[in-house]
Amino acid sequence: MRVNPRLPLFSGAIAGALVAVAIVSAPGAPSRLAAQTMPRVDANVPTFTKDIAPILQRSCQECHRPGAIAPMSLLRYQDVRPWARSIKTRTERRAMPPWAIDRNVGITKFKDDPSLSDQEIATIGKWVDAGAPLGNPADMPPPRQFDDLNAWRIGKPDLVVTMEKPWVVPAQAPDNWVDFVVDPKLTEDRWIKAVEIKPAPNSHRVVHHSGSTMLPPGTDADDPSDEEGGIFLNEYALGKNGDIFDEGSARLIKAGTKLRINGHFHSIGEETPALISLGLKFYPKGYKPVHEIVTQHMGDNVDIAIPANQKDVRYDGYTVLTKPAVITSFQAHMHNRGQKECMEAIIPPTKADGTPVTEGAPLAKTVTLSCLDRWDFNWHVVYNYADDVMPVLPAGTLIHVTTWYDNTAGNKANPDPLANISRNNRTIDEMSFAWVSYYYLTDAEYKAKLAERKAATSNNN
């Protein structure tokens, strides 16, 4: 499964002291700049036009542009220059872009990775220490072209369902969770190729996140008051957007299924109407995927009790894979006291061909899959494994999720370090699990996958 993240980077936007016109804006701006007498810059010193602008284009501007979810634009030098020192600090701490994967353990190769390399971070630091010079306007790369802010990230959906009417979020009120059930009126089963939840323009200011579930006909999950019922479909949150399933994998929606859209709303000081839509792209009629992809909680622990003023409070949870499986993505889930989270696989003893070991008393094998070394509740990022490193695991594997919490005043996101915290849905409560996407394999497919990986490893060596 692939997710198109929208990951902002920094903040800022006022005119620079040395340059009073844009590098890329009004027609003729580059020629006017070229006509000015530019200060000499040491050839070994990074410049904005040659070294910094390409980094911002790749990792920051998707959200840091006019009208996007970040609070400022980073398209032009005069937008960026006043915030140079902050940029250096935030990147050195790896607080931005919001990519919290621990780079020293587990799998570190992912799709859609906007994070900065050590060399890029060093380049930014060197540029800032040199006074953040502009450089030669001729070195400026062409401006990046963006889709319309209101465009669907998955492309034009085949079907869009929307709440019947906006939900009005009061100017002042506690966070609120509301379910909306809509009927897409499907008369036949369809395989989903991509799905996206999208708040209407301006609604993203009050929609903290939104999840959707499928409610098949004839099940108890038709009752919208049943929070745990239904089949997970998609989630919208900061740092997370449309799910695009890899070719050959899909999610089934059955005829007669209703869709439940759950909105988590928060007040912003002014009354704001919120509207949420769900877009679906289908494979052609009659298409049969190789694998049905599933996204679910793994490693849930519902017995959370986090004492006041305590840090490094640990909880563990386990989920068993009943068949051989390929894990395609990992997304940690905690609330404001979250600190970090790791996911590992406890693999039962198997032979080289993947068959179980039944004789003797061999030990299970433990493999770290992914760790988040810092948590930020504002960024629910899905980490999609690159195709050649997706974990391929045998039946009986235990997925072990370990979560740590910081309930002290040192956690800047902590609303009350004097409170004892338990498990619940509110932001001021806590949760402990990971969203994991995966698909099951037949025994033959599993053995073939292992052989394929072994051959690839031999070739690389």
Number of C-alpha atoms within 10 A of each C-alpha: 25 20 24 18 24 25 24 28 24 25 18 19 18 14 16 17 9 12 15 11 17 20 24 17 12 9 9 11 14 17 12 13 18 13 8 9 7 14 11 9 14 11 8 8 17 23 26 25 20 17 20 20 24 17 18 20 18 13 20 25 25 25 23 25 19 14 14 17 19 21 15 22 24 27 24 21 25 23 19 25 25 18 19 20 16 14 22 22 15 15 22 17 9 17 17 22 18 22 24 20 23 17 13 10 13 16 18 17 16 19 16 15 16 20 21 18 9 11 9 16 21 15 19 25 20 17 23 22 15 14 13 23 21 26 21 17 19 13 13 20 14 10 14 11 8 9 9 9 15 12 10 17 24 19 15 12 17 12 13 15 17 21 17 12 11 14 17 14 22 17 12 12 12 10 16 14 16 13 17 17 20 17 13 15 11 14 10 11 14 21 22 22 24 26 29 29 29 25 22 17 13 14 19 18 16 24 26 19 21 22 19 24 22 22 26 18 13 9 10 12 20 19 13 19 10 10 11 10 16 22 18 19 23 20 22 23 22 19 20 22 25 25 24 21 19 15 11 13 21 25 21 19 21 17 15 17 23 22 25 26 26 20 24 18 25 21 20 14 11 11 13 19 15 22 22 25 16 25 21 21 20 19 15 11 10 9 11 15 17 12 16 18 21 20 20 13 16 24 23 21 17 16 13 18 14 24 18 16 15 15 18 15 17 17 21 20 20 19 16 15 17 12 17 21 23 20 22 26 23 22 20 27 22 23 22 22 30 26 23 24 28 23 28 19 23 19 18 18 19 17 9 12 11 20 14 14 13 10 6 6 8 11 10 13 12 15 15 15 19 26 25 19 16 17 25 20 18 15 18 23 26 26 27 22 23 18 12 11 15 19 19 19 25 26 22 18 24 22 25 24 25 22 28 23 25 25 29 21 16 11 17 11 18 18 15 16 19 14 16 14 18 16 16 14 11 14 15 17 18 22 23 29 27 25 16 22 20 23 19 22 21 12 16 10 13 23 19 14 17 17 15 12 15 13 12 12 10 8 8 7 6
